[in-house]
């Protein structure tokens, strides 16, 4: 990390992709003072203050930093899947230490903001606070805390290692709650501990062979109470939801973003549009699952079907004008690697329904708006934080460019250069 020796910087000569979807601006000038962007325009139209530090971006692309709306900082793929995706190998202390490295890895990949949507032991809240206090480098973190599920639900970890309950083995787990009383208390507790959002799992998922991916888990009453209590406190809610019927119930309850959203139908998609609900598809998570032929047959088949349904969902959402934001399920099992899968997700989005520019907008402007940071970051405009990257190459011509870290020459967050590559 480079210290910010000069409070005024001028990023000069690069082609600007500002994150809004507008046509790129050649030979741009971006003036940064302290942490904020104060002026943007063309060479000759923007005056560079005397004594400003010049950052030469000639023949390069300047664009907003990348934003991932769906990460799990606590989670790492296990070397031995039979033990429950690392649940035995690593304690919460191990995971917290690794998370410090992970957030630095995110910066190295050009990721300047993330939303963590479920983190055992509220590790994401601690990481967020450490970054904000300047103790460790990392992206802006929007934290959901532990995340909420039902007993035996999609992320109730005990069911992966069934002997754990009998052997008194303590394994990392999300908060399991049942009934209205427990729902109310859990939501209030997460808010007390500092969660920016509340995350819950409303349905099953693809991972376990014994569960139906789109089976509703929380009851209608529990969902309404959960979202209602969070909303009353002014805290937004995001939900893991697969299957049109449960998606509709969650939208009616007032959630702000649908995570995954597979097996949607026309009505649920239109409800997202009408209620200004964001869709965070996480295409890469299911793409990786569908390539693992060592999975149980039932899981593998569901994953393969999910790929087809997922592409249909994102195309339907685009056609209806739903706001699509980039998310990866970063850290989920099966090689969904922190700092790598974000570039893979952008490629998938650009080949399964979106254009390259739409993929970039989903990863910058729309992603920032989705997680509540739209007034602070996501685009290169006066008044926003100077969260930006400088690239050697044009992602509009080759979206896979982000997969080569050496092409990400500079990463700036809040006016501070954290990464500088030759």
C-alpha positions in Angstrom: 0.0 0.0 0.0 1.2 3.4 -0.9 0.6 6.3 1.5 -1.3 9.2 0.2 1.6 11.7 0.2 -0.3 14.3 -1.9 -3.9 15.1 -1.1 -4.6 16.1 -4.8 -4.1 13.6 -7.6 -4.9 13.9 -11.3 -5.4 10.7 -13.3 -4.7 11.7 -16.8 -5.0 10.4 -20.3 -6.9 7.2 -19.8 -10.1 6.1 -21.5 -12.8 6.4 -18.9 -15.5 3.8 -18.4 -17.4 5.6 -15.7 -19.7 2.7 -14.6 -23.0 4.4 -15.8 -23.1 2.6 -19.1 -22.2 5.7 -21.1 -19.8 5.6 -24.0 -16.2 5.6 -22.9 -14.5 8.9 -22.7 -11.0 9.1 -24.3 -8.2 11.2 -22.9 -10.0 11.7 -19.6 -8.9 13.6 -16.5 -10.1 12.7 -13.0 -9.2 15.0 -10.2 -9.1 13.4 -6.7 -8.8 15.4 -3.5 -8.2 13.4 -0.4 -10.7 10.5 -0.6 -13.2 12.0 -3.1 -13.5 12.7 -6.8 -14.0 16.4 -7.4 -13.9 16.8 -11.2 -14.1 14.5 -14.3 -13.8 15.4 -17.9 -11.7 15.6 -21.0 -8.1 16.8 -21.3 -8.2 20.5 -22.1 -11.6 20.9 -20.3 -10.4 20.0 -16.8 -7.8 22.2 -15.2 -5.2 20.2 -13.2 -4.4 22.0 -10.0 -0.8 23.2 -9.5 1.3 20.7 -7.6 -1.1 17.8 -8.1 0.4 14.3 -8.2 0.0 13.1 -11.8 -1.0 9.5 -12.5 -0.4 8.8 -16.1 -3.1 6.4 -17.5 -2.4 7.0 -21.2 -3.3 4.0 -23.4 -5.1 2.4 -20.4 -8.7 2.1 -19.2 -9.9 3.8 -16.0 -13.1 2.5 -14.4 -14.7 2.1 -11.0 -13.5 -0.6 -8.6 -15.3 -3.9 -8.8 -18.1 -4.7 -6.3 -19.2 -8.2 -5.2 -22.7 -8.2 -3.6 -22.5 -11.9 -2.4 -19.5 -13.1 -0.5 -18.7 -15.3 2.5 -15.5 -14.2 4.1 -15.5 -17.0 6.7 -15.7 -19.8 4.1 -13.0 -21.7 2.3 -13.2 -24.8 0.1 -12.1 -27.9 2.0 -9.3 -30.2 0.8 -11.5 -33.0 2.1 -15.1 -32.5 1.1 -16.3 -35.5 3.1 -15.6 -33.6 6.3 -18.2 -30.9 5.5 -16.4 -28.3 3.5 -13.8 -27.4 6.1 -16.1 -27.4 9.0 -13.8 -29.6 11.0 -10.5 -28.5 9.7 -10.8 -24.8 10.7 -12.2 -23.1 13.8 -13.8 -19.6 13.8 -10.4 -18.2 14.9 -8.7 -19.8 11.9 -11.3 -18.4 9.6 -11.0 -14.9 11.1 -7.3 -14.9 10.5 -7.7 -16.1 7.0 -10.4 -13.4 6.4 -7.7 -10.7 7.0 -5.7 -12.2 4.1 -8.9 -12.5 2.0 -9.8 -8.9 2.1 -6.3 -7.9 1.0 -6.7 -10.4 -1.8 -9.9 -8.7 -2.9 -8.1 -5.4 -3.3 -5.4 -7.1 -5.4 -8.2 -8.3 -7.7 -9.6 -4.7 -8.1 -12.5 -5.3 -5.8 -13.1 -2.2 -3.7 -16.5 -3.1 -2.1 -18.2 -6.3 -1.0 -21.3 -7.3 0.8 -20.8 -10.4 3.0 -24.1 -12.3 3.1 -23.5 -14.8 6.0 -20.4 -15.1 8.2 -20.1 -17.4 11.1 -19.3 -15.7 14.4 -19.9 -12.3 12.8 -16.4 -12.3 11.4 -17.5 -9.9 8.6 -18.6 -7.3 11.2 -15.2 -7.4 12.9 -13.4 -7.3 9.6 -15.5 -4.3 8.5 -14.8 -2.4 11.6 -11.0 -3.2 11.4 -10.9 -1.9 7.9 -12.9 1.2 8.7 -10.5 1.9 11.6 -7.5 1.6 9.4 -6.1 -1.5 11.2 -6.0 -3.7 8.0 -6.3 -3.0 4.3 -9.4 -4.2 2.5 -12.5 -3.2 0.5 -15.6 -1.4 1.8 -17.5 -4.2 3.7 -21.2 -4.3 4.0 -21.9 -6.9 6.7 -24.9 -9.2 7.3 -23.4 -11.0 10.3 -24.2 -14.6 10.9 -27.2 -15.1 8.6 -30.4 -16.9 9.6 -31.7 -20.4 8.8 -34.0 -22.9 10.3 -33.1 -26.1 12.1 -32.0 -28.5 9.3 -32.1 -25.7 6.8 -29.8 -25.2 3.8 -26.8 -23.9 5.8 -27.4 -25.7 9.1 -23.9 -27.1 9.3 -24.6 -29.9 11.8 -26.4 -31.9 9.1 -23.2 -32.1 7.1 -21.5 -33.9 9.9 -24.2 -35.9 11.6 -22.0 -37.4 14.3 -21.1 -34.0 15.6 -24.2 -33.7 17.8 -23.4 -37.0 19.4 -19.7 -36.3 19.9 -20.2 -32.8 21.3 -18.0 -31.4 18.5 -18.3 -27.7 18.1 -18.4 -26.7 14.5 -18.9 -23.2 12.9 -22.6 -22.7 12.1 -25.1 -20.0 11.1 -27.8 -19.0 13.5 -30.6 -21.6 13.4 -34.0 -20.3 14.5 -37.5 -21.6 14.6 -40.8 -19.9 15.2 -41.8 -16.2 15.5 -40.3 -15.6 18.9 -36.8 -16.9 17.9 -37.0 -15.0 14.6 -37.8 -11.7 16.4 -34.9 -12.2 18.9 -32.4 -13.2 16.2 -33.1 -10.2 14.0 -32.8 -7.9 17.0 -29.6 -9.5 18.1 -28.0 -9.2 14.7 -28.9 -5.5 14.5 -27.5 -5.0 18.1 -24.2 -6.6 17.0 -23.9 -4.2 14.1 -25.2 -6.0 11.0 -25.8 -3.6 8.1 -28.2 -6.1 6.4 -30.1 -9.2 7.6 -29.6 -12.3 5.4 -31.7 -15.4 5.6 -32.1 -18.6 3.7 -35.7 -19.0 2.6 -35.3 -22.2 0.6 -33.1 -25.2 0.1 -30.2 -25.2 -2.3 -28.4 -27.3 -4.8 -25.6 -28.5 -2.6 -27.2 -31.3 -0.6 -28.4 -34.3 -2.6 -31.2 -34.9 -0.1 -33.0 -31.6 -0.3 -35.1 -30.0 -3.0 -33.4 -26.9 -4.2 -36.6 -24.8 -4.3 -38.3 -26.2 -1.2 -39.4 -23.4 1.1 -37.9 -23.7 4.6 -39.0 -20.7 6.7 -42.8 -20.5 6.9 -44.7 -17.6 5.4 -45.4 -16.2 8.9 -41.7 -16.4 9.9 -40.6 -14.6 6.7 -43.1 -11.8 7.2 -42.0 -11.3 10.8 -38.3 -11.5 9.9 -38.5 -8.9 7.2 -41.0 -6.7 9.0 -38.8 -6.5 12.2 -35.7 -5.7 10.2 -37.6 -3.1 8.1 -39.0 -1.5 11.3 -35.4 -0.9 12.4 -34.4 0.5 9.0 -32.2 -2.5 8.2 -32.6 -4.0 4.6 -33.0 -7.7 4.0 -31.5 -10.0 1.4 -32.6 -13.6 0.9 -31.3 -16.8 -0.6 -34.4 -17.8 -2.6 -34.8 -20.5 -5.3 -38.2 -21.1 -6.8 -40.8 -18.7 -8.0 -43.4 -19.2 -5.2 -41.0 -18.5 -2.4 -39.4 -15.6 -4.3 -42.9 -14.0 -4.5 -43.5 -14.4 -0.8 -40.2 -12.8 0.0 -40.8 -9.8 -2.3 -44.3 -9.3 -0.8 -42.7 -9.3 2.6 -40.3 -6.5 1.6 -36.9 -8.0 0.9 -34.5 -5.7 -1.1 -32.4 -8.3 -3.0 -33.0 -11.8 -4.2 -29.8 -14.0 -4.1 -29.5 -16.6 -6.8 -33.2 -16.4 -8.0 -33.1 -19.6 -9.9 -36.4 -21.2 -11.1 -38.1 -17.8 -11.3 -41.1 -17.3 -13.5 -42.5 -14.3 -15.4 -44.6 -13.2 -12.4 -41.8 -13.3 -9.9 -39.5 -11.4 -12.3 -42.2 -8.8 -12.8 -42.6 -8.5 -9.1 -38.9 -7.8 -8.8 -39.2 -5.0 -11.3 -42.4 -3.5 -9.8 -41.0 -3.5 -6.2 -37.4 -2.3 -7.2 -35.9 -5.5 -5.9 -32.4 -6.4 -7.1 -31.4 -9.8 -8.5 -27.9 -11.1 -7.6 -27.6 -14.2 -9.8 -24.2 -15.7 -8.7 -23.9 -17.7 -11.9 -20.4 -18.9 -11.1 -21.4 -20.8 -8.0 -23.7 -23.2 -9.9 -21.4 -23.3 -12.9 -18.6 -24.7 -10.7 -20.9 -27.2 -9.1 -22.1 -28.4 -12.5 -18.6 -29.3 -13.5 -17.9 -31.5 -10.5 -18.8 -35.1 -11.6 -17.7 -36.4 -8.2 -20.8 -34.9 -6.6 -23.6 -37.3 -5.6 -25.7 -37.9 -8.8 -28.8 -36.2 -7.5 -26.8 -33.0 -6.6 -25.0 -33.1 -9.9 -28.2 -33.3 -11.9 -29.8 -30.5 -10.0 -26.7 -28.3 -10.6 -26.8 -29.1 -14.3 -30.5 -28.1 -14.4 -29.8 -25.0 -12.4 -27.4 -23.7 -15.1 -30.1 -23.9 -17.8 -32.7 -22.2 -15.5 -30.2 -19.6 -14.4 -29.5 -18.4 -17.9 -33.2 -18.2 -18.5 -33.7 -16.2 -15.3 -31.1 -13.6 -16.1 -32.4 -13.1 -19.7 -36.0 -12.7 -18.3 -34.7 -10.2 -15.7 -32.9 -8.1 -18.3 -35.9 -8.1 -20.6 -38.2 -6.9 -17.8 -35.8 -4.2 -16.6 -34.9 -5.8 -13.3 -31.7 -4.4 -11.7 -29.1 -7.1 -11.9 -26.1 -6.8 -9.6 -22.9 -8.9 -9.6 -22.4 -11.5 -6.9 -20.4 -14.7 -6.8 -21.0 -16.7 -3.6 -17.3 -16.2 -3.1 -15.9 -18.7 -0.6 -18.7 -21.2 -1.1 -17.4 -24.8 -1.6 -15.9 -26.3 -4.8 -13.2 -23.9 -5.8 -15.3 -20.7 -5.7 -12.1 -18.8 -4.9 -12.0 -15.4 -3.2 -10.5 -12.8 -5.6 -10.7 -15.1 -8.6 -14.4 -16.0 -9.1 -15.4 -12.3 -9.5 -13.7 -12.2 -12.9 -15.2 -15.5 -13.8 -18.7 -14.2 -12.9 -18.2 -11.1 -15.1 -17.4 -13.4 -18.0 -20.4 -15.6 -17.4 -22.7 -12.6 -17.1 -21.4 -11.3 -20.4 -21.9 -14.6 -22.2 -25.3 -15.7 -20.7 -27.5 -12.7 -21.3 -25.7 -9.5 -20.7 -23.2 -7.5 -22.9 -19.7 -6.7 -21.7 -20.8 -3.1 -20.8 -23.9 -4.4 -18.9 -21.7 -6.8 -17.0 -19.4 -3.9 -16.0 -22.4 -1.8 -14.9 -23.8 -4.7 -12.9 -20.4 -4.9 -11.2 -20.1 -1.2 -10.4 -23.0 1.2 -10.5 -25.9 -1.4 -9.9 -23.9 -3.4 -7.4 -23.2 -0.2 -5.3 -26.9 0.7 -5.4 -27.9 -2.8 -4.5 -25.8 -2.8 -1.3 -26.7 0.7 -0.3 -23.5 2.5 -1.4 -24.8 4.1 -4.6 -24.3 7.6 -3.2 -20.7 6.8 -2.2 -19.2 4.6 -4.9 -19.8 2.5 -8.0 -19.3 5.3 -10.6 -16.6 7.8 -11.4 -18.4 11.1 -10.7 -17.8 14.2 -8.6 -18.7 13.7 -5.0 -18.1 9.9 -5.0 -15.2 8.2 -3.3 -12.2 7.7 -5.5 -12.6 3.9 -5.7 -11.2 3.0 -9.1 -8.9 0.7 -11.1 -6.6 1.3 -14.1 -6.4 -1.5 -16.6 -3.9 -2.5 -19.3 -6.4 -3.6 -21.9 -10.1 -3.0 -22.8 -12.7 -5.1 -21.0 -15.3 -4.2 -23.6 -13.3 -6.1 -26.1 -12.2 -8.9 -23.8 -14.1 -9.3 -20.5 -11.7 -12.1 -19.5 -9.1 -9.4 -18.9 -10.0 -9.2 -15.2 -8.8 -12.8 -14.8 -5.2 -11.7 -15.3 -4.2 -9.7 -12.2 -1.2 -8.3 -14.1 -3.6 -6.4 -16.3 -5.0 -4.6 -13.2 -2.2 -2.0 -12.9 -3.6 0.3 -10.2 -6.2 -0.2 -7.5 -7.3 3.0 -5.6 -9.8 3.1 -2.7 -10.8 6.3 -1.2 -8.0 8.1 -2.9 -5.3 5.8 -1.6 -3.4 3.6 -4.0 -3.4 0.1 -2.5 -2.0 -1.8 -5.5 0.5 -0.6 -8.1 1.8 -3.1 -10.6 4.5 -2.3 -13.2 
